[in-house]
């Protein structure tokens, strides 16, 4: 699968890529210092997609090794 935009193109105008961004939400990106490891809650992965068919996994303090 080829991405429609490079990371630089995406970052230049992030909000324009979403038709229904919830009120008050903002888009940001971060290059992680280490691989992201997701741990499904109770062995069940929770995934959702947006109108661009980008997939998002439920993450947070209990579901990944990411520490902001």
Biopython code that builds the backbone (N, CA, C, O; Angstrom):
import numpy as np
from Bio.PDB.StructureBuilder import StructureBuilder

atoms = [
    (1, "UNK", "N", (0.842, -1.173, 0.000)),
    (1, "UNK", "CA", (0.000, 0.000, 0.000)),
    (1, "UNK", "C", (0.886, 1.234, 0.000)),
    (1, "UNK", "O", (1.789, 1.352, 0.827)),
    (2, "UNK", "N", (0.637, 2.137, -0.905)),
    (2, "UNK", "CA", (1.399, 3.373, -0.981)),
    (2, "UNK", "C", (0.631, 4.498, -0.294)),
    (2, "UNK", "O", (-0.548, 4.707, -0.579)),
    (3, "UNK", "N", (1.290, 5.222, 0.605)),
    (3, "UNK", "CA", (0.594, 6.328, 1.268)),
    (3, "UNK", "C", (0.270, 7.443, 0.277)),
    (3, "UNK", "O", (1.005, 7.656, -0.687)),
    (4, "UNK", "N", (-0.821, 8.146, 0.516)),
    (4, "UNK", "CA", (-1.231, 9.240, -0.364)),
    (4, "UNK", "C", (-0.357, 10.471, -0.170)),
    (4, "UNK", "O", (-0.228, 11.287, -1.083)),
    (5, "UNK", "N", (0.243, 10.615, 1.004)),
    (5, "UNK", "CA", (1.050, 11.786, 1.326)),
    (5, "UNK", "C", (2.329, 11.352, 2.029)),
    (5, "UNK", "O", (2.361, 10.324, 2.705)),
    (6, "UNK", "N", (3.378, 12.143, 1.863)),
    (6, "UNK", "CA", (4.575, 11.933, 2.678)),
    (6, "UNK", "C", (4.280, 12.500, 4.063)),
    (6, "UNK", "O", (3.302, 13.228, 4.236)),
    (7, "UNK", "N", (5.110, 12.177, 5.046)),
    (7, "UNK", "CA", (4.906, 12.714, 6.395)),
    (7, "UNK", "C", (4.991, 14.232, 6.370)),
    (7, "UNK", "O", (4.216, 14.897, 7.058)),
    (8, "UNK", "N", (5.903, 14.793, 5.602)),
    (8, "UNK", "CA", (6.040, 16.257, 5.507)),
    (8, "UNK", "C", (4.782, 16.885, 4.905)),
    (8, "UNK", "O", (4.321, 17.918, 5.389)),
    (9, "UNK", "N", (4.220, 16.277, 3.855)),
    (9, "UNK", "CA", (2.993, 16.803, 3.234)),
    (9, "UNK", "C", (1.822, 16.713, 4.214)),
    (9, "UNK", "O", (1.022, 17.643, 4.315)),
    (10, "UNK", "N", (1.723, 15.610, 4.926)),
    (10, "UNK", "CA", (0.653, 15.435, 5.905)),
    (10, "UNK", "C", (0.758, 16.470, 7.014)),
    (10, "UNK", "O", (-0.237, 17.098, 7.375)),
    (11, "UNK", "N", (1.968, 16.653, 7.563)),
    (11, "UNK", "CA", (2.165, 17.586, 8.667)),
    (11, "UNK", "C", (1.932, 19.036, 8.265)),
    (11, "UNK", "O", (1.596, 19.862, 9.113)),
    (12, "UNK", "N", (2.103, 19.359, 6.990)),
    (12, "UNK", "CA", (1.926, 20.741, 6.531)),
    (12, "UNK", "C", (0.483, 21.215, 6.677)),
    (12, "UNK", "O", (0.248, 22.413, 6.839)),
    (13, "UNK", "N", (-0.480, 20.309, 6.625)),
    (13, "UNK", "CA", (-1.893, 20.703, 6.712)),
    (13, "UNK", "C", (-2.714, 19.536, 7.243)),
    (13, "UNK", "O", (-3.600, 19.034, 6.551)),
    (14, "UNK", "N", (-2.428, 19.106, 8.454)),
    (14, "UNK", "CA", (-3.021, 17.892, 9.030)),
    (14, "UNK", "C", (-4.536, 17.901, 9.079)),
    (14, "UNK", "O", (-5.176, 16.950, 8.628)),
    (15, "UNK", "N", (-5.122, 18.966, 9.622)),
    (15, "UNK", "CA", (-6.572, 18.981, 9.838)),
    (15, "UNK", "C", (-7.361, 18.864, 8.536)),
    (15, "UNK", "O", (-8.497, 18.389, 8.547)),
    (16, "UNK", "N", (-6.770, 19.297, 7.399)),
    (16, "UNK", "CA", (-7.502, 19.258, 6.136)),
    (16, "UNK", "C", (-7.728, 17.829, 5.643)),
    (16, "UNK", "O", (-8.556, 17.618, 4.757)),
    (17, "UNK", "N", (-7.025, 16.855, 6.184)),
    (17, "UNK", "CA", (-7.178, 15.474, 5.758)),
    (17, "UNK", "C", (-8.367, 14.779, 6.421)),
    (17, "UNK", "O", (-8.672, 13.634, 6.088)),
    (18, "UNK", "N", (-9.033, 15.446, 7.342)),
    (18, "UNK", "CA", (-10.158, 14.853, 8.059)),
    (18, "UNK", "C", (-11.411, 15.671, 7.822)),
    (18, "UNK", "O", (-11.397, 16.893, 7.971)),
    (19, "UNK", "N", (-12.496, 15.005, 7.454)),
    (19, "UNK", "CA", (-13.763, 15.678, 7.197)),
    (19, "UNK", "C", (-14.544, 15.919, 8.479)),
    (19, "UNK", "O", (-15.266, 16.910, 8.586)),
    (20, "UNK", "N", (-14.408, 15.029, 9.451)),
    (20, "UNK", "CA", (-15.250, 15.096, 10.646)),
    (20, "UNK", "C", (-14.419, 15.058, 11.921)),
    (20, "UNK", "O", (-14.702, 14.256, 12.811)),
    (21, "UNK", "N", (-13.418, 15.891, 12.028)),
    (21, "UNK", "CA", (-12.621, 15.942, 13.245)),
    (21, "UNK", "C", (-13.489, 16.524, 14.361)),
    (21, "UNK", "O", (-14.032, 17.616, 14.199)),
    (22, "UNK", "N", (-13.632, 15.829, 15.479)),
    (22, "UNK", "CA", (-14.497, 16.317, 16.552)),
    (22, "UNK", "C", (-14.089, 17.715, 17.037)),
    (22, "UNK", "O", (-12.912, 18.073, 17.011)),
    (23, "UNK", "N", (-15.067, 18.484, 17.472)),
    (23, "UNK", "CA", (-14.815, 19.839, 17.964)),
    (23, "UNK", "C", (-13.759, 19.828, 19.059)),
    (23, "UNK", "O", (-13.843, 19.040, 20.001)),
    (24, "UNK", "N", (-12.774, 20.694, 18.937)),
    (24, "UNK", "CA", (-11.736, 20.811, 19.943)),
    (24, "UNK", "C", (-10.560, 19.863, 19.756)),
    (24, "UNK", "O", (-9.547, 20.002, 20.442)),
    (25, "UNK", "N", (-10.670, 18.907, 18.847)),
    (25, "UNK", "CA", (-9.581, 17.956, 18.624)),
    (25, "UNK", "C", (-8.526, 18.577, 17.716)),
    (25, "UNK", "O", (-8.838, 19.413, 16.867)),
    (26, "UNK", "N", (-7.291, 18.166, 17.898)),
    (26, "UNK", "CA", (-6.181, 18.586, 17.049)),
    (26, "UNK", "C", (-5.399, 17.346, 16.646)),
    (26, "UNK", "O", (-5.451, 16.322, 17.327)),
    (27, "UNK", "N", (-4.688, 17.440, 15.558)),
    (27, "UNK", "CA", (-3.861, 16.347, 15.063)),
    (27, "UNK", "C", (-2.405, 16.672, 15.352)),
    (27, "UNK", "O", (-1.961, 17.800, 15.135)),
    (28, "UNK", "N", (-1.664, 15.691, 15.837)),
    (28, "UNK", "CA", (-0.229, 15.874, 16.033)),
    (28, "UNK", "C", (0.470, 14.555, 15.723)),
    (28, "UNK", "O", (-0.133, 13.484, 15.799)),
    (29, "UNK", "N", (1.727, 14.647, 15.380)),
    (29, "UNK", "CA", (2.517, 13.452, 15.107)),
    (29, "UNK", "C", (3.765, 13.487, 15.969)),
    (29, "UNK", "O", (4.209, 14.547, 16.411)),
    (30, "UNK", "N", (4.324, 12.302, 16.199)),
    (30, "UNK", "CA", (5.548, 12.187, 16.986)),
    (30, "UNK", "C", (6.323, 10.980, 16.482)),
    (30, "UNK", "O", (5.758, 9.908, 16.264)),
    (31, "UNK", "N", (7.618, 11.168, 16.303)),
    (31, "UNK", "CA", (8.486, 10.052, 15.977)),
    (31, "UNK", "C", (8.947, 9.463, 17.305)),
    (31, "UNK", "O", (9.573, 10.152, 18.111)),
    (32, "UNK", "N", (8.637, 8.186, 17.530)),
    (32, "UNK", "CA", (8.955, 7.540, 18.802)),
    (32, "UNK", "C", (10.422, 7.146, 18.872)),
    (32, "UNK", "O", (11.046, 6.858, 17.850)),
    (33, "UNK", "N", (10.969, 7.135, 20.083)),
    (33, "UNK", "CA", (12.364, 6.759, 20.315)),
    (33, "UNK", "C", (12.569, 5.242, 20.290)),
    (33, "UNK", "O", (13.698, 4.774, 20.138)),
    (34, "UNK", "N", (11.500, 4.481, 20.437)),
    (34, "UNK", "CA", (11.580, 3.026, 20.431)),
    (34, "UNK", "C", (10.317, 2.471, 19.787)),
    (34, "UNK", "O", (9.340, 3.195, 19.598)),
    (35, "UNK", "N", (10.340, 1.195, 19.455)),
    (35, "UNK", "CA", (9.165, 0.553, 18.870)),
    (35, "UNK", "C", (7.989, 0.634, 19.821)),
    (35, "UNK", "O", (8.147, 0.476, 21.032)),
    (36, "UNK", "N", (6.811, 0.879, 19.275)),
    (36, "UNK", "CA", (5.582, 0.901, 20.060)),
    (36, "UNK", "C", (5.064, -0.524, 20.194)),
    (36, "UNK", "O", (4.892, -1.220, 19.193)),
    (37, "UNK", "N", (4.819, -0.955, 21.411)),
    (37, "UNK", "CA", (4.277, -2.287, 21.680)),
    (37, "UNK", "C", (2.882, -2.111, 22.267)),
    (37, "UNK", "O", (2.715, -1.536, 23.343)),
    (38, "UNK", "N", (1.881, -2.615, 21.542)),
    (38, "UNK", "CA", (0.494, -2.535, 21.998)),
    (38, "UNK", "C", (0.119, -3.848, 22.664)),
    (38, "UNK", "O", (0.442, -4.926, 22.165)),
    (39, "UNK", "N", (-0.567, -3.746, 23.798)),
    (39, "UNK", "CA", (-1.017, -4.924, 24.543)),
    (39, "UNK", "C", (-2.539, -4.856, 24.620)),
    (39, "UNK", "O", (-3.076, -3.999, 25.322)),
    (40, "UNK", "N", (-3.248, -5.741, 23.912)),
    (40, "UNK", "CA", (-4.713, -5.689, 23.917)),
    (40, "UNK", "C", (-5.292, -5.924, 25.305)),
    (40, "UNK", "O", (-4.798, -6.762, 26.060)),
    (41, "UNK", "N", (-6.327, -5.188, 25.630)),
    (41, "UNK", "CA", (-7.036, -5.362, 26.902)),
    (41, "UNK", "C", (-7.744, -6.712, 26.879)),
    (41, "UNK", "O", (-8.538, -6.981, 25.978)),
    (42, "UNK", "N", (-7.466, -7.551, 27.853)),
    (42, "UNK", "CA", (-8.082, -8.883, 27.953)),
    (42, "UNK", "C", (-7.913, -9.697, 26.672)),
    (42, "UNK", "O", (-8.754, -10.535, 26.347)),
    (43, "UNK", "N", (-6.814, -9.446, 25.941)),
    (43, "UNK", "CA", (-6.558, -10.196, 24.713)),
    (43, "UNK", "C", (-7.409, -9.774, 23.533)),
    (43, "UNK", "O", (-7.390, -10.436, 22.496)),
    (44, "UNK", "N", (-8.164, -8.673, 23.667)),
    (44, "UNK", "CA", (-9.051, -8.208, 22.606)),
    (44, "UNK", "C", (-8.556, -6.873, 22.067)),
    (44, "UNK", "O", (-8.514, -5.885, 22.801)),
    (45, "UNK", "N", (-8.178, -6.836, 20.786)),
    (45, "UNK", "CA", (-7.722, -5.595, 20.170)),
    (45, "UNK", "C", (-8.933, -4.734, 19.807)),
    (45, "UNK", "O", (-9.895, -5.228, 19.218)),
    (46, "UNK", "N", (-8.885, -3.458, 20.155)),
    (46, "UNK", "CA", (-9.948, -2.519, 19.821)),
    (46, "UNK", "C", (-9.390, -1.556, 18.783)),
    (46, "UNK", "O", (-8.486, -0.771, 19.069)),
    (47, "UNK", "N", (-9.946, -1.626, 17.561)),
    (47, "UNK", "CA", (-9.453, -0.845, 16.438)),
    (47, "UNK", "C", (-10.623, -0.116, 15.806)),
    (47, "UNK", "O", (-11.717, -0.668, 15.692)),
    (48, "UNK", "N", (-10.394, 1.121, 15.397)),
    (48, "UNK", "CA", (-11.404, 1.895, 14.683)),
    (48, "UNK", "C", (-10.739, 2.544, 13.479)),
    (48, "UNK", "O", (-9.514, 2.656, 13.432)),
    (49, "UNK", "N", (-11.531, 2.969, 12.509)),
    (49, "UNK", "CA", (-10.996, 3.646, 11.332)),
    (49, "UNK", "C", (-11.679, 4.990, 11.149)),
    (49, "UNK", "O", (-12.774, 5.226, 11.658)),
    (50, "UNK", "N", (-11.001, 5.872, 10.405)),
    (50, "UNK", "CA", (-11.601, 7.157, 10.071)),
    (50, "UNK", "C", (-12.082, 7.129, 8.617)),
    (50, "UNK", "O", (-12.027, 6.089, 7.960)),
    (51, "UNK", "N", (-12.551, 8.274, 8.123)),
    (51, "UNK", "CA", (-13.089, 8.323, 6.768)),
    (51, "UNK", "C", (-12.025, 8.120, 5.691)),
    (51, "UNK", "O", (-12.357, 7.896, 4.527)),
    (52, "UNK", "N", (-10.745, 8.198, 6.073)),
    (52, "UNK", "CA", (-9.651, 7.953, 5.132)),
    (52, "UNK", "C", (-9.150, 6.506, 5.217)),
    (52, "UNK", "O", (-8.145, 6.160, 4.597)),
    (53, "UNK", "N", (-9.851, 5.665, 5.982)),
    (53, "UNK", "CA", (-9.514, 4.267, 6.201)),
    (53, "UNK", "C", (-8.190, 4.083, 6.935)),
    (53, "UNK", "O", (-7.542, 3.045, 6.798)),
    (54, "UNK", "N", (-7.788, 5.086, 7.712)),
    (54, "UNK", "CA", (-6.636, 4.946, 8.599)),
    (54, "UNK", "C", (-7.115, 4.210, 9.845)),
    (54, "UNK", "O", (-8.190, 4.510, 10.365)),
    (55, "UNK", "N", (-6.338, 3.260, 10.324)),
    (55, "UNK", "CA", (-6.730, 2.458, 11.478)),
    (55, "UNK", "C", (-6.059, 2.978, 12.741)),
    (55, "UNK", "O", (-4.901, 3.395, 12.716)),
    (56, "UNK", "N", (-6.802, 2.949, 13.849)),
    (56, "UNK", "CA", (-6.314, 3.413, 15.147)),
    (56, "UNK", "C", (-6.588, 2.333, 16.185)),
    (56, "UNK", "O", (-7.698, 1.809, 16.272)),
    (57, "UNK", "N", (-5.569, 2.008, 16.968)),
    (57, "UNK", "CA", (-5.697, 1.024, 18.045)),
    (57, "UNK", "C", (-5.911, 1.746, 19.365)),
    (57, "UNK", "O", (-5.371, 2.831, 19.579)),
    (58, "UNK", "N", (-6.704, 1.140, 20.257)),
    (58, "UNK", "CA", (-6.881, 1.697, 21.593)),
    (58, "UNK", "C", (-5.553, 1.582, 22.334)),
    (58, "UNK", "O", (-4.996, 0.493, 22.475)),
    (59, "UNK", "N", (-5.067, 2.701, 22.795)),
    (59, "UNK", "CA", (-3.799, 2.704, 23.530)),
    (59, "UNK", "C", (-3.947, 3.555, 24.775)),
    (59, "UNK", "O", (-4.944, 4.255, 24.953)),
    (60, "UNK", "N", (-2.976, 3.488, 25.606)),
    (60, "UNK", "CA", (-2.977, 4.264, 26.833)),
    (60, "UNK", "C", (-2.012, 3.635, 27.807)),
    (60, "UNK", "O", (-1.303, 2.692, 27.456)),
    (61, "UNK", "N", (-1.974, 4.138, 29.019)),
    (61, "UNK", "CA", (-1.007, 3.644, 29.995)),
    (61, "UNK", "C", (-1.060, 2.138, 30.219)),
    (61, "UNK", "O", (-0.032, 1.517, 30.492)),
    (62, "UNK", "N", (-2.231, 1.552, 30.109)),
    (62, "UNK", "CA", (-2.362, 0.112, 30.378)),
    (62, "UNK", "C", (-2.259, -0.736, 29.115)),
    (62, "UNK", "O", (-2.211, -1.962, 29.205)),
    (63, "UNK", "N", (-2.225, -0.108, 27.940)),
    (63, "UNK", "CA", (-2.323, -0.851, 26.700)),
    (63, "UNK", "C", (-1.091, -0.754, 25.805)),
    (63, "UNK", "O", (-1.067, -1.347, 24.726)),
    (64, "UNK", "N", (-0.075, -0.021, 26.232)),
    (64, "UNK", "CA", (1.123, 0.095, 25.410)),
    (64, "UNK", "C", (2.329, 0.446, 26.280)),
    (64, "UNK", "O", (2.196, 0.748, 27.467)),
    (65, "UNK", "N", (3.502, 0.400, 25.660)),
    (65, "UNK", "CA", (4.716, 0.787, 26.358)),
    (65, "UNK", "C", (5.026, 2.275, 26.189)),
    (65, "UNK", "O", (6.081, 2.730, 26.631)),
    (66, "UNK", "N", (4.131, 3.044, 25.560)),
    (66, "UNK", "CA", (4.361, 4.467, 25.314)),
    (66, "UNK", "C", (4.203, 5.278, 26.593)),
    (66, "UNK", "O", (3.201, 5.161, 27.298)),
    (67, "UNK", "N", (5.197, 6.096, 26.879)),
    (67, "UNK", "CA", (5.165, 7.004, 28.036)),
    (67, "UNK", "C", (5.374, 8.417, 27.513)),
    (67, "UNK", "O", (6.488, 8.755, 27.114)),
    (68, "UNK", "N", (4.336, 9.259, 27.502)),
    (68, "UNK", "CA", (4.489, 10.630, 26.956)),
    (68, "UNK", "C", (5.461, 11.467, 27.766)),
    (68, "UNK", "O", (5.696, 12.630, 27.439)),
]
sb = StructureBuilder()
sb.init_structure("model")
sb.init_model(0)
sb.init_chain("A")
sb.init_seg("    ")
for serial, (resi, resn, name, xyz) in enumerate(atoms, 1):
    if name == "N":
        sb.init_residue(resn, " ", resi, " ")
    sb.init_atom(name, np.array(xyz, "f"), 0.0, 1.0, " ", f" {name:<3s}", serial, name[0])
structure = sb.get_structure()
